[in-house]
Structures are given as structure tokens and as C-alpha cells.
Amino acid sequence: MEAAERNREGARAEFFPDVSINALIGVQSVDLGKLLQYNSRVPAATGGAIQCCPSVNGGRLKGTLWACQAAIDARVAAYQDTLVSAAHDVRRRRRPVHRSPPANSAP
């Protein structure tokens, strides 16, 4: 049951956007041998941000979340069926056994 709930929480976390920020700063040179010479170096910097937006997944995230919730519901229903079945078994076994009175007893 706990594993199913963790799966549901993971599916719910997929609804939040994922943002990655990258940066690179350094120097470059046309000739590798002149890279360390100050006058031939060219400063270089690149960067960018990548965002994965959950709204463009076409319902896949909702389907995954619903499937996880359905798995939890199925496990809860199976547990409840087990409890009801056990209660019926106890009730059946506790019923008194009706025996006919002995033949020689007076009414």
C-alpha cells in the first residue's frame, strides 16, 4: 500500500515544471598553441535555460496519476473484501449448532 502511495506522489510531482540552468565561461583561441597567450584569447560565454512544461504532455500525466490512484483504490477494496470475508467466517462459526432433543426426553 505504501509503495502505491509513493508511486502516486511521484506521478503528482510530474505536474511541476522542470527548469535547468546551464552556463559555461572560458576562453577560446583559433590556434591551440596560442591558447595561453593573452593577445590571442577570445572570451567566450554561453548559457541557457531549459524548461519542461507539463502542460504539453497531452494528458499523459493525468492518465499516470489516475492509474496510480486506481491501483490504490483496488488495494483498499481488496483489503476491505478480506475484512468482510473474515467477519462472515467468524459469524458463521459462532452460530450455535441446533441439535434435535434426545429421543427419550419428555416434552
Secondary structure, 3 states (H helix, E strand, C coil): CHHHHHHHHHHHHCCCCEEEEEEEEEEECCCHHHCCCHHHCEEEEEEEEEEECHHHCCCHHHHHHHHHHHHHHHHHHHHHHHHHHHHHHHHHHHCCCCCCCCCCCCC
